[in-house]
Amino acid sequence: PQTSPEEESQKTPITLCIIGTDFFGSHLDDLTKKEIKQRPLRILRLEGFEQYQKKNPNASRQQYFQDQKKAMEGCSLLFISKSEEKHVHELKASIDVMPILTVSDISGFADSGGEIELVKDENKIRFDVNVVSAEKKGLRISSQLLQLAKKVYKKSKIVLEPKEIEEWKIQSYRRIKTVKII
């Protein structure tokens, strides 16, 4: 019997990709034993630019980004390690239209078009979210996640602090209620 596209997508693994130095180590491997909405999790570790050049000394930068783009096509989430800071703009550009959630610990990542930036805040890891970048890719960030964010980028270079997020949601709701259908 044939399976429907919906059934097929439910079987497709959710792939978490890491490019560059993997400081998560084996901690992420435990996730492969879990499922999200009956979809298995898979971890894919991709070579950073320096690693790639060691293995392929004659390859060009262009070849590296082409190869990585192919490898990243199956990613649901891409963590770009700080080791790739010199190449982050090219990496983001190579997957700009793909529905891949990008996450990084590179300073300024969310401000420069990444979706989620991990930020050290005293002894805690917090995160900033760039909603504009996510929406460009057709990704939706849940309101629960936005409430936990340290900063939320709603428009280019405009940042909302946590207490402003609640006010923004109230104003958005009021605008939606006042729209009349002609």
C-alpha positions in Angstrom: 0.0 0.0 0.0 1.1 3.5 -0.8 1.7 6.0 1.9 0.3 9.6 1.8 2.7 12.6 1.8 1.5 13.4 5.3 2.4 9.9 6.5 5.7 10.1 4.7 6.6 13.4 6.4 5.8 11.9 9.8 8.5 9.3 9.2 11.1 11.8 8.0 13.7 12.3 10.8 14.2 15.7 12.3 17.8 16.4 11.6 19.9 18.6 14.0 23.1 19.6 12.2 26.2 21.1 13.7 28.8 22.8 11.6 32.3 23.4 12.9 33.6 22.6 16.4 31.1 20.5 18.2 31.3 21.4 21.9 28.1 19.4 22.6 30.0 16.1 22.2 28.1 13.0 23.1 25.4 14.9 25.0 23.4 15.3 21.8 23.7 11.7 20.9 21.2 10.8 23.6 18.6 12.8 21.6 18.7 10.2 18.8 16.9 7.8 21.2 13.9 10.2 21.3 11.2 11.2 18.9 9.2 14.4 18.4 5.7 13.9 17.2 6.6 10.3 16.2 9.5 11.5 14.1 13.0 10.2 15.0 15.8 12.7 15.8 19.1 12.5 13.9 22.3 14.3 14.6 24.5 15.3 11.6 28.0 16.8 12.2 29.4 18.8 9.3 33.0 19.8 8.8 33.9 23.4 9.4 36.0 25.2 6.8 39.3 24.5 8.5 38.5 20.7 8.8 37.3 20.6 5.2 40.5 22.3 3.9 42.7 19.8 5.7 40.9 16.9 4.0 40.6 18.7 0.7 43.6 20.9 0.3 43.0 21.7 -3.4 39.3 22.6 -2.9 38.2 26.2 -3.3 36.0 28.1 -0.9 33.3 28.0 -3.4 33.5 24.2 -3.5 33.3 24.1 0.3 30.1 26.1 0.4 28.5 24.1 -2.5 29.3 20.9 -0.7 28.0 22.2 2.6 24.8 23.5 1.0 24.1 20.0 -0.3 24.8 18.5 3.1 22.6 21.1 4.9 19.6 20.5 2.7 18.2 17.8 5.0 18.8 19.9 8.2 15.8 21.0 10.3 18.1 23.0 12.6 21.6 24.1 11.9 23.9 25.1 14.8 26.8 27.2 13.5 29.7 26.9 15.9 31.8 29.9 16.9 34.7 28.3 15.0 32.9 29.3 11.8 32.6 33.0 12.7 34.7 34.0 9.7 32.4 32.1 7.3 29.0 32.6 9.0 27.7 35.1 6.5 28.5 32.8 3.6 27.0 29.8 5.4 23.8 31.7 6.2 23.6 33.0 2.6 23.9 29.5 1.2 20.8 28.4 3.0 18.9 31.7 3.1 15.8 30.4 1.4 15.7 27.0 3.0 13.4 26.4 5.9 16.3 25.6 8.3 16.3 27.2 11.7 19.8 28.6 12.4 21.3 28.8 15.9 24.7 30.0 17.0 26.8 31.2 19.9 28.5 33.8 17.6 28.1 37.3 19.0 25.6 39.4 16.9 24.2 36.3 15.1 20.5 37.2 15.6 21.2 40.9 14.8 22.9 39.9 11.5 20.1 37.6 10.2 20.4 34.4 12.2 17.3 33.1 13.8 18.5 32.2 17.3 21.6 33.5 19.1 22.7 31.8 22.3 23.9 34.5 24.8 25.7 34.1 28.1 23.9 36.2 30.7 25.8 36.0 34.0 26.0 32.2 34.6 23.0 31.4 32.4 22.6 30.7 28.7 19.8 32.8 27.3 18.9 33.5 23.7 17.9 36.2 21.3 15.4 35.6 18.5 15.2 37.2 15.1 11.5 36.8 14.0 12.0 38.6 10.7 14.7 36.2 9.6 12.6 33.2 10.6 9.5 34.5 8.8 11.5 35.1 5.6 12.2 31.4 5.6 8.6 30.4 6.4 9.4 29.4 9.9 7.2 30.3 12.8 8.6 30.9 16.3 6.1 30.0 19.0 4.9 32.8 21.4 6.1 30.6 24.3 9.6 30.6 23.0 9.5 34.4 22.3 8.4 35.0 26.0 11.6 33.2 27.1 13.9 35.2 24.8 16.2 37.8 26.2 15.7 40.0 23.0 13.3 39.6 20.1 14.2 41.2 16.8 10.8 42.1 15.1 12.0 44.4 12.4 15.4 45.2 11.0 17.5 46.6 13.9 14.5 47.1 16.3 14.8 45.1 19.5 12.1 44.3 22.0 13.0 43.6 25.5 10.9 40.9 27.4 8.5 43.4 29.0 7.9 45.1 25.6 7.0 41.7 24.0 3.8 41.4 26.0 2.8 45.0 25.0 3.6 44.2 21.4 1.3 41.1 21.5 -1.5 43.1 23.0 -1.2 45.9 20.4 -1.0 43.3 17.5 -4.1 41.6 18.8 -6.0 44.9 19.0 -5.0 45.7 15.4 -6.2 42.3 14.2 -9.5 42.8 15.9 -10.1 46.2 14.3 -9.4 45.1 10.7 -12.7 45.1 8.7 -13.3 42.8 5.8 -14.8 44.6 2.8 
